[in-house]
Amino acid sequence: MPSLLSVDLGLRTGLALFGGDGRLQWYRSQNFGSRARLKNAANSLLRKHPETTHLIIEGGGDLAPPWLRAAERSGVLSRVVDAHTWRQDLLLPRNQRSGSEAKQAADVLARRIIDWSGAARPTSLRHDAAEAILVGAWGVVQLGWLQGLPSEWR
């Protein structure tokens, strides 16, 4: 079954893996600490998850190329988006007025997606992992793996 790996890019990176059924399989936050460690991790993660057919990255700058090169080497289709793109589709306008409101709304919605997917519930959920979940959820809808947003997400 195909899968989508979503990344909220940074040296502290949020990661989430979605199956072809559109459900979240796992998520986490990881502090890579350096660009070199991030580069190694991008290659390693895609090798560890050969079922990954799609990579979606929120963010860019000089941290995106290692992920994009790793995806290309692995034959994984990749896409870079900014937060504004997925927030328009997943968050209500009133939750997008400020970055802090958007992060709080992202946390609530990410927890709903975790529950809907049957994934392990977090004891705490870092904002980078929550945003990786949401960019991945947006991605599976864009790919047509889900026909619109499930009502349980609202």
C-alpha positions as CSV (number, residue, x, y, z in Angstrom):
1,M,0.0,0.0,0.0
2,P,1.4,3.5,-0.8
3,S,2.1,5.9,1.9
4,L,2.8,9.6,2.3
5,L,5.5,11.0,4.6
6,S,4.8,14.6,5.7
7,V,7.5,16.8,7.2
8,D,7.2,20.1,9.1
9,L,10.7,21.2,8.2
10,G,13.3,22.5,10.7
11,L,16.2,21.3,12.7
12,R,13.4,20.3,15.1
13,T,11.3,18.5,12.6
14,G,7.7,17.1,12.8
15,L,7.1,13.8,10.9
16,A,4.0,11.9,10.1
17,L,3.3,8.9,8.0
18,F,-0.1,8.3,6.4
19,G,-1.2,5.0,4.7
20,G,-2.9,4.8,1.4
21,D,-6.3,4.6,3.2
22,G,-5.6,8.2,4.4
23,R,-5.1,7.2,8.0
24,L,-2.3,8.4,10.2
25,Q,0.1,5.5,11.0
26,W,2.6,7.3,13.2
27,Y,3.9,10.8,14.1
28,R,6.8,12.3,16.0
29,S,9.0,15.3,16.6
30,Q,12.7,14.9,16.2
31,N,15.5,17.3,16.9
32,F,18.2,16.7,14.3
33,G,20.5,19.4,15.6
34,S,22.4,20.0,12.4
35,R,21.9,20.0,8.7
36,A,24.2,17.0,8.3
37,R,22.2,14.9,10.7
38,L,19.0,16.0,9.0
39,K,20.4,14.9,5.6
40,N,21.3,11.5,6.9
41,A,17.9,11.2,8.6
42,A,16.0,12.0,5.4
43,N,17.8,9.3,3.5
44,S,17.4,6.8,6.4
45,L,13.7,7.4,6.8
46,L,12.9,6.9,3.2
47,R,15.0,3.7,3.2
48,K,13.3,2.5,6.4
49,H,9.8,3.1,4.8
50,P,10.1,1.8,1.2
51,E,6.3,1.9,0.9
52,T,6.5,5.7,0.8
53,T,5.4,7.0,-2.5
54,H,4.9,10.6,-1.7
55,L,6.7,13.2,0.4
56,I,5.2,16.5,1.4
57,I,7.2,19.2,3.1
58,E,6.0,22.3,4.8
59,G,8.8,24.9,4.7
60,G,11.8,25.4,2.5
61,G,15.0,27.2,2.6
62,D,18.3,25.4,2.8
63,L,16.8,22.5,4.8
64,A,14.5,21.3,2.0
65,P,17.1,20.1,-0.6
66,P,18.3,17.1,1.4
67,W,14.7,15.9,1.7
68,L,14.0,16.5,-2.0
69,R,17.2,14.8,-3.1
70,A,16.5,11.8,-0.9
71,A,13.0,11.6,-2.3
72,E,14.3,11.7,-5.9
73,R,16.9,9.0,-5.2
74,S,14.1,6.8,-3.7
75,G,11.7,7.4,-6.6
76,V,9.3,9.3,-4.2
77,L,7.1,12.1,-5.6
78,S,7.7,15.2,-3.5
79,R,6.0,18.6,-3.0
80,V,6.9,21.6,-0.9
81,V,4.0,23.7,0.5
82,D,3.8,26.6,2.9
83,A,1.5,26.6,5.9
84,H,-0.8,29.1,4.4
85,T,-1.7,26.6,1.7
86,W,-3.0,23.8,3.9
87,R,-4.3,26.1,6.6
88,Q,-6.8,27.6,4.1
89,D,-8.3,24.2,3.6
90,L,-8.2,22.8,7.1
91,L,-8.6,25.7,9.5
92,L,-11.4,28.1,9.9
93,P,-10.6,31.7,9.0
94,R,-10.9,32.8,12.7
95,N,-8.2,30.3,13.6
96,Q,-5.8,31.8,11.1
97,R,-5.6,35.4,12.4
98,S,-2.3,34.8,14.2
99,G,0.4,32.2,14.3
100,S,-0.4,31.3,17.9
101,E,-4.2,30.8,17.1
102,A,-3.3,28.7,14.1
103,K,-0.9,26.5,16.2
104,Q,-3.6,26.0,18.9
105,A,-6.2,25.1,16.3
106,A,-3.7,22.8,14.6
107,D,-3.1,21.0,17.9
108,V,-6.9,20.4,18.3
109,L,-7.4,19.1,14.8
110,A,-4.2,16.9,14.9
111,R,-5.6,15.2,18.0
112,R,-8.9,14.6,16.1
113,I,-7.0,13.0,13.2
114,I,-5.0,10.9,15.7
115,D,-8.2,9.6,17.2
116,W,-9.9,9.1,13.9
117,S,-6.9,7.1,12.6
118,G,-6.6,5.0,15.7
119,A,-3.0,6.1,16.1
120,A,-1.4,6.1,19.6
121,R,-2.5,9.1,21.6
122,P,0.2,11.5,22.7
123,T,1.0,12.4,26.2
124,S,2.1,15.7,24.8
125,L,2.0,16.9,21.2
126,R,4.7,19.3,20.0
127,H,3.5,21.9,17.4
128,D,5.9,20.6,14.8
129,A,4.4,17.1,15.0
130,A,0.9,18.5,14.9
131,E,1.7,20.5,11.8
132,A,3.3,17.5,10.1
133,I,0.0,15.6,10.8
134,L,-2.0,18.4,9.3
135,V,0.1,18.9,6.2
136,G,0.0,15.1,5.7
137,A,-3.8,15.1,6.1
138,W,-4.1,17.9,3.6
139,G,-1.8,15.9,1.3
140,V,-3.9,12.7,1.4
141,V,-7.0,14.7,0.5
142,Q,-5.1,16.4,-2.4
143,L,-4.0,12.9,-3.6
144,G,-7.6,11.7,-3.5
145,W,-6.8,9.0,-0.9
146,L,-9.7,10.6,1.1
147,Q,-12.7,12.0,-0.6
148,G,-12.9,15.3,1.3
149,L,-12.4,16.0,5.0
150,P,-14.0,13.3,7.3
151,S,-16.7,14.8,9.5
152,E,-14.8,13.5,12.6
153,W,-12.1,16.0,11.8
154,R,-14.4,19.0,12.3
